[in-house]
Amino acid sequence: MAKYADEEMWLHRYISAIQVGNEGSKKIALKNGMHLEKTIEMDGKMVEIYVKLNSFEEDETEAL
């Protein structure tokens, strides 16, 4: 799916909203190269926002 998003949709970043305590989803996000950006309250529940930049965004960041 990430390859499709990179090549066809030109998404700038991927976001996962994971409820605090959901270690399985957190492990998958980290395995996919995501990092914790912040923790917020969403619909009365604490949620961690994990983010991964699109591969072309990462290339631009490295060049700086």
Stockholm file with secondary structure:
# STOCKHOLM 1.0

chainA/1-64         MAKYADEEMWLHRYISAIQVGNEGSKKIALKNGMHLEKTIEMDGKMVEIYVKLNSFEEDETEAL
#=GR chainA/1-64 SS CHHHIIIIICCSEEEEEEETTCHHHHHHHHHTTCEEEEEEEETTEEEEEEEEECHHHHHHHHHC
#=GC SS_cons        CHHHIIIIICCSEEEEEEETTCHHHHHHHHHTTCEEEEEEEETTEEEEEEEEECHHHHHHHHHC
//
